Amino acid sequence: VCISKPSIREAILASLDQLILRDLKSTIFKCLDGSQALVL
């Protein structure tokens, strides 16, 4: 099976985007909860 490097890079970037978005959402929810300040 031959996998092109661009597709691997795109998959990694997509998973990183999802992780970052999830972290941002959880941070925002914590801030709304009042248990933690929102740090950017």
N, C-alpha and C positions, 0 to 999 in steps of 0.2 A: 504494500500500500504506500503510495507516495502522497505526502502531505506538503502542500506549498507553505513556505515560511510566512507569507503575508496572512494567510488564514489563521495560522497559529498566533501570530501577533495580534490579529483582530480579536480572536477568542480571549486571549489574555487581557487585552484592553477592556473588552466587554465585561469580563468577570471582575476586573478591578473597578470599573464604573459601578457595577452592582454593589460591590463591597463598600465603596465610598458612599454611595447613596444610602445604603442600609445604615452605615455608621452615622451619617448626617441625620437621618430620620430619628434614630434612637437618641442621638444627642439632643435634637430639638424636642423630642417628647420628654426627655429628662428635664430639660429647661422648663417646659410648660408645666411639668409636675412640680417644679419648684425645688427639686432635690439637687439640682446642679446648674451652674451658670453655663450659658452657651458660649463655647470657646471656638473661635474660628482660626 
